[in-house]
């Protein structure tokens, strides 16, 4: 049963499970701190295709195929795919997944899409709308740079607050509750929050207020505090956004410094990899969830964690028109016990 | 309860209702055949804002405000908004709706988003994830032309197979079942279908195969035929796509000619308005649903109809790269009895 928990959150009484997961990344990611956890590396930034955009679709195809293979089922057994990405009109997902022949529900929340797709799949599983769903998201450094900033050939210099879009895709298989799997027990859907940040090279600052809003709503709705969780993961706030989140949460009376971890700071080694304020993109959170968070839950290192992905809801058009950057964050609670 | 019906469809045993709805359109639409049904007309294509993109956001704001006002509740009473549009990164929706302060779930299925948002809201209502949700979609001729084709100032000539993007937004309030309201009793989620059409000026041809696929799946899953419905509405196939749909459905053994109606052919008068093969865009289906279909259900003219919106999942990048146009169609069944 789905129960409303407080004003913004949902509780799944028979928590849907993540029964298989996979991650496929690019070269830089494969040399970062999480290198042991990724399932596959595609070293060529074109993935032997004709364009960066097709390469991004290839990441999604490989990730979903791997997740299905680990799961041990066929694509015909999957009722729905929830997927999204950062490309205009979400074409990385539609071109990647058209060959799978599975009913498709495109989701868009910028980098928060990695959490949004999982939440939707959990709601479908808990409500009997689906038996088995897949959640897939991706980002690609080269397709994102070309679309949102400058073509790589221009050699544009990055500001220190900028973040490096992760080249990667994560795929997850979500099913109705079964024992002995990591489960999604509750979720908080974010509101759009706009603190009037206009610097498109500082997404962390734009997204931190949305993260603080959703996190506060979850703690209040669930009557919990940060200490009730082994870790609180954010998707891609990076160095700048994480610090702002600590301040904002402090003002709200919550100290999350001790057990907060940001996927954007985990996936790259900022000292030795040229990634400015950290990683970003739908692939950042999704690949970290698949390569680190879920394996650590299965090993027993973590038992109860929060995963919250944040998204900057801008386009290059709105930025060029001088608009601010609205942001959003969606959160889910993950549990595991043997 | 949500019951799976066949392989691709869902049955809502306590059918969620559409308890209020509204449409806001531009000048050309206000002079078309459905002029009596629209709630508000914004004659200025800039809506007195600085850009076409902001004008599109204004359409959504006005539509949602009107729907809330007809419904008689406050925005604080709405649990979730499902919204989407055609602009890059769905910014018409995020900029429109940020001020409403309602948890937001961005949906993307190109022009099929009008059906997708309603289906998601129905699933949330039936599963107790929400008591009240809003579904909002929009499109704008000028923002779409600039983004997908050419800036209007170029005066580009249209091909006869092209369709005119509707300037308009439709908003809907969806609640748990109550008697005496139009209800959403079942839905079919579409697969991505790609028939290798590459002509970005002929979306009808690209989308018709997806429409035929979803419609066939619904008829088979529900064990119904076109004659079981007072009308079968498609979102925006236009003249070209509708004819292809008749052929494809004929090959599958279904004759839908008698009771098929296409919103793209209803919203404009093709003889006297320069709209080539008909209307298109998320706003086309949404405004026709609000201005014509739901009022006719309430009047008793229709009792049981299908509403299926189709989307072309391309971007200007994928078209420039010579890719084909994948498409998708989502369908819902609407019922009303006094």
Boltz contact constraints between the chains, C-beta under 6 A:
constraints:
  - contact:
      token1: [A, 2]
      token2: [B, 127]
      max_distance: 6.0
  - contact:
      token1: [A, 2]
      token2: [B, 128]
      max_distance: 6.0
  - contact:
      token1: [A, 2]
      token2: [B, 129]
      max_distance: 6.0
  - contact:
      token1: [A, 8]
      token2: [B, 103]
      max_distance: 6.0
  - contact:
      token1: [A, 10]
      token2: [B, 129]
      max_distance: 6.0
  - contact:
      token1: [A, 51]
      token2: [B, 321]
      max_distance: 6.0
  - contact:
      token1: [A, 88]
      token2: [B, 88]
      max_distance: 6.0
  - contact:
      token1: [A, 88]
      token2: [B, 315]
      max_distance: 6.0
  - contact:
      token1: [A, 89]
      token2: [B, 315]
      max_distance: 6.0
  - contact:
      token1: [A, 90]
      token2: [B, 108]
      max_distance: 6.0
  - contact:
      token1: [A, 91]
      token2: [B, 315]
      max_distance: 6.0
  - contact:
      token1: [A, 91]
      token2: [B, 318]
      max_distance: 6.0
  - contact:
      token1: [A, 94]
      token2: [B, 192]
      max_distance: 6.0
  - contact:
      token1: [A, 94]
      token2: [B, 313]
      max_distance: 6.0
  - contact:
      token1: [A, 94]
      token2: [B, 326]
      max_distance: 6.0
  - contact:
      token1: [A, 98]
      token2: [B, 192]
      max_distance: 6.0
  - contact:
      token1: [A, 98]
      token2: [B, 194]
      max_distance: 6.0
  - contact:
      token1: [A, 98]
      token2: [B, 326]
      max_distance: 6.0
  - contact:
      token1: [A, 101]
      token2: [B, 191]
      max_distance: 6.0
  - contact:
      token1: [A, 103]
      token2: [B, 8]
      max_distance: 6.0
  - contact:
      token1: [A, 103]
      token2: [B, 189]
      max_distance: 6.0
  - contact:
      token1: [A, 103]
      token2: [B, 191]
      max_distance: 6.0
  - contact:
      token1: [A, 104]
      token2: [B, 192]
      max_distance: 6.0
  - contact:
      token1: [A, 106]
      token2: [B, 108]
      max_distance: 6.0
  - contact:
      token1: [A, 106]
      token2: [B, 109]
      max_distance: 6.0
  - contact:
      token1: [A, 108]
      token2: [B, 90]
      max_distance: 6.0
  - contact:
      token1: [A, 108]
      token2: [B, 106]
      max_distance: 6.0
  - contact:
      token1: [A, 108]
      token2: [B, 108]
      max_distance: 6.0
  - contact:
      token1: [A, 109]
      token2: [B, 106]
      max_distance: 6.0
  - contact:
      token1: [A, 123]
      token2: [B, 129]
      max_distance: 6.0
  - contact:
      token1: [A, 127]
      token2: [B, 2]
      max_distance: 6.0
  - contact:
      token1: [A, 127]
      token2: [B, 127]
      max_distance: 6.0
  - contact:
      token1: [A, 128]
      token2: [B, 2]
      max_distance: 6.0
  - contact:
      token1: [A, 129]
      token2: [B, 2]
      max_distance: 6.0
  - contact:
      token1: [A, 129]
      token2: [B, 10]
      max_distance: 6.0
  - contact:
      token1: [A, 129]
      token2: [B, 123]
      max_distance: 6.0
  - contact:
      token1: [A, 189]
      token2: [B, 103]
      max_distance: 6.0
  - contact:
      token1: [A, 191]
      token2: [B, 101]
      max_distance: 6.0
  - contact:
      token1: [A, 191]
      token2: [B, 103]
      max_distance: 6.0
  - contact:
      token1: [A, 192]
      token2: [B, 94]
      max_distance: 6.0
  - contact:
      token1: [A, 192]
      token2: [B, 98]
      max_distance: 6.0
  - contact:
      token1: [A, 192]
      token2: [B, 104]
      max_distance: 6.0
  - contact:
      token1: [A, 194]
      token2: [B, 98]
      max_distance: 6.0
  - contact:
      token1: [A, 313]
      token2: [B, 94]
      max_distance: 6.0
  - contact:
      token1: [A, 315]
      token2: [B, 88]
      max_distance: 6.0
  - contact:
      token1: [A, 315]
      token2: [B, 89]
      max_distance: 6.0
  - contact:
      token1: [A, 315]
      token2: [B, 91]
      max_distance: 6.0
  - contact:
      token1: [A, 318]
      token2: [B, 91]
      max_distance: 6.0
  - contact:
      token1: [A, 321]
      token2: [B, 51]
      max_distance: 6.0
  - contact:
      token1: [A, 326]
      token2: [B, 94]
      max_distance: 6.0
  - contact:
      token1: [A, 326]
      token2: [B, 98]
      max_distance: 6.0
